[in-house]
Each structure stands twice: as C-alpha cells, then as structure tokens.
C-alpha cells in the first residue's frame, strides 16, 4: 500500500478537535490503542496500551518506531524474532494495514516482563480528510497462559484423553495416556475423524451420545468399546466435555480403562459359579445366611435331605424355621462377623427327628454382599457311641474296687483318638497337678484316694477336679476319664523328674 503523506498540521483547529474527539472515544477501551503522527512518530496512546507495555507515560514507548525497537523485543509465537522493519509500528508508519498478528512482547530492560499480544494496524480517514494510523493491541496473556497450562496438564495427565474439533469432528490433540492405553501412535490418531476412530462405540445409548457430540453438548460417563490397532477392542468408560481451544469449539474426551475391572468381574463370576456348584453338590448340610439378619437365603440338597425342607426358599427364613437349633450366643456372634468351628447344635427334621451336628460358620462376600456360610457335620452316630461308652463306664464305676486300669484301656479304645495337634493344645491348658489328679481319676481313685496319694486335703482335690471339668468341658467323672484316655493319659503322672533332682 502506497504511503500517504497528506496530513493536516497540528495547528489546524479542525484536526485538533477531531483528535480530541477520537481520544475521548478510545481512551476507555480495553484494547490498547496507539496513534501515529504524520511523520510516523508515536503521538498518543491510551491507558490500556501503556499498561500492556508496562509504561507509565507515552515517552516510555520510545517516541518513534526506531525508539520502540530499542526498548521492546517482539517475537512470533514460534519464538522467531520479528525483523526490524516488520514491527507493527514500522509497518503502520509505511501505511500498511494488517490483522491478527500473534506476538510475544518483552521489555529489553526487564528480563521477567512478557506479554502475549494480538496486533492489528488500520488507516482511518474521516469525512474531513483527516487520516489516522491506529495500532490496536489485544492482551492475550491470560488466555495464552491458560492454554499453555492446559497443554501441560493435558500432556502430563496419566488419564487417557482426546480432543476432537467440532467443526469437522477430527482429533486435534491426544495425550500419552490414550496412546499407552490403546497402542496407537500419535500420527495415527491426529487428523483422524471420529467416524474412523469411534470412541463412542458400544452401549445402547450410542445414538444419544453421538447426537450430543454433534450438538456440542456434555456426554455423561458411559461404557463403550474402543477398537485397537491390532484388531482387538478395549472396554472403557468415556465422557465428553465441550471446551474452546483458541476460540475453536472442541470436545474433550476422557477415558477410564475398564479392562482390569472386567477381568475381576469375570474372575468373580467364575468363582461364584464354582462356589455355587460346590455348594449344591456338597454331601453335608450347608446354608447361606444374610450377614446382617442371619436369615437363611439358600440351602443345599444335603440340608434338604436331612431336614425335609424345600431347597427353594420363599423369602428370608430364620434358622429355627429350617430346623437348626443354634448353640447359645451363635446368632449374635455371627452377626458380629465372627467365625465358628465345630460347635455342637441340633438339626430338627420336619418329621420331628433330630440330628446332632457340629456347626462351622465363616463370613463370606457373595455378589458384593455380606453373607455367612454355615456347614453342618452329622455326628449323631458318634454321639450315640459316646453315650453308650459313658453309660458303660458309669456302670463299671459303681464298684471302683475292681475298676482296673486294663478295663479302662479297653473301654477307651472304643473311641477314636483326637488328632495330635488338638491333643497338644488341649493338654497344655492343664497344670502338672491337674494332670496328676486326672491320671488318678483314670486309675479309678475317688477323691479320698487321690488326696491320700498326693498328700492333699479332700477339698483341694475337689477344687482340682472342678477346675479340670471346667477346662475340658465335661460334667461327669466318666466323661473326664474318656477325654483323658483319648489324649493318652492312662494313669497317674508322677511329679516331673526335675522336681526331684537334688539341687547342686
């Protein structure tokens, strides 16, 4: 554009009036405005322009385009320096008009000063032929800084993310998280359309999600499937949020990888199927109860066979309704989440028959719900054998004068011995004196005989016997003898050798 030289002089009244009028109009604008004189010098600037340059008065702008270059450095957004004759003031002084130059503005006397600006140059003529050369500056610092922060956050965010431009539905940004999740390269994603790489695939609500994408509306979290470059697919949770990038409407897609959760769900489902099969086919009565109420939710076929109850339970049923007479404190203990092992209880059938059982219980999680698994072992025959044994021993003990050690051993052999691990634990609770007393009981001694043998008072012996009953959980002498014989106590255990050794 040819440089115009037709300017009125500052002494003319009309131009001065026009200038004041123009200055009054633009003084309060948020944009920075700089006016050049006819000779190309800086004639006036509004407060926004001075603030944008970090200047307090017009002189700090340098007075001329050359003076401006000495004070300020301009670079393009790609960090290349702006050549001297391409500075906006220089181009404007040459009567050149331009639009939307994106520049970084720095002061040469202040290393920390930096502004991001957008500059436009206009030549304006009024009706009286007065020409104005105007530099319009927009402060882009806040927006550019926000975009840079977004860029850094977007790139560093480990959560997979994509940005799709709404004008043509093409992907313009992708972060490392998405590339790692899918195995795509950056080049394979950028520029590809939302139809080529469909991140909204899968789910019954796909059409609604696509409609929201086309309308630029928020897409709520939904499950979907993303096709992978190797032909596979990945289950994801995807959400879309409308955003603006450099004044361009876009959609930010964020993802959650559901593969791990899907694998857990499959493993859990398979585990529950195995549990269900084992539960149904188990040869011992079993029941599943609600962990809070302890109402029965399900019983297996063995439980049904033992009690006559139907395997299909209509609603929650209490344990007592299905024939289980729990031991004291059982319900409260299981509601607290405690386990139980081999506790005696009774299972009553619909025909009135009773089964003696050992009940074990364990808290479990089934389908994400707190449950209690009950397992019952029928010990009716064993209890009957124990009763017969105790009756026989009591009959023999009616005359203890001939209640020999040999007879005790033969009677004790009618029962199976307890496991060694249980023997050690249960015997450890008895003191040496209590084991001596128990051994003499096995030999058929009464309280007087034990007192005489151990040189104790009769009351002391009776106290020891009561303590033994309490520790081993019996109530009769014959039961204590059977308990002792099961654990290898056949007679009087003398005081340990170390107690009789002479002191050095």
Buried (B, 14 or more C-beta within 10 A) or exposed (E): EEEEEEBBEEEEEEBEEBBEEBBEEBEEEEBBBBBBBBEBBBBBBBEBBBBBBBBEEBEBBBBBBBBBBEBBBBBEEEEEEBEEEBBBBBBBBBBBEBEEBBBBBBBEEEEEBBBBBBBBBEBEEEEEEBBBBBBBBBBBBEBBEEBEEBEEEBEEBEEBBBBBBBEEBBBBBBBBBBBEBBEBEEEBBBEBEBEEBBBBBBBEBBEBBBEBBEEEBEBEEBBBBBBEEEEEBBBBBBBBEBBEBEEEEBBBBBBBBBEEEEEEEEEBEEEBEEBBEEBEEBEBBBBBBBBEEBBBBBBBBBBBEBBBBEEEBEEEBEBEEBBBEBBEEBBEBBBEEBEBEEBEBBBBBEEEEEBBBBBBBBBEEBEEEEBBBBBBBBBBEBBEBBEEBBEBBBEBBEEEEEBEEEBBEEBBEBBEEBEEEEBEEBBEEBEEBBBBBBBBBBBBBBBEBBBEBBEBEEEBBBEBBEBBBEEBEBEEBBBBBBBBBBBEBBBBBEEEEEEEEEEE
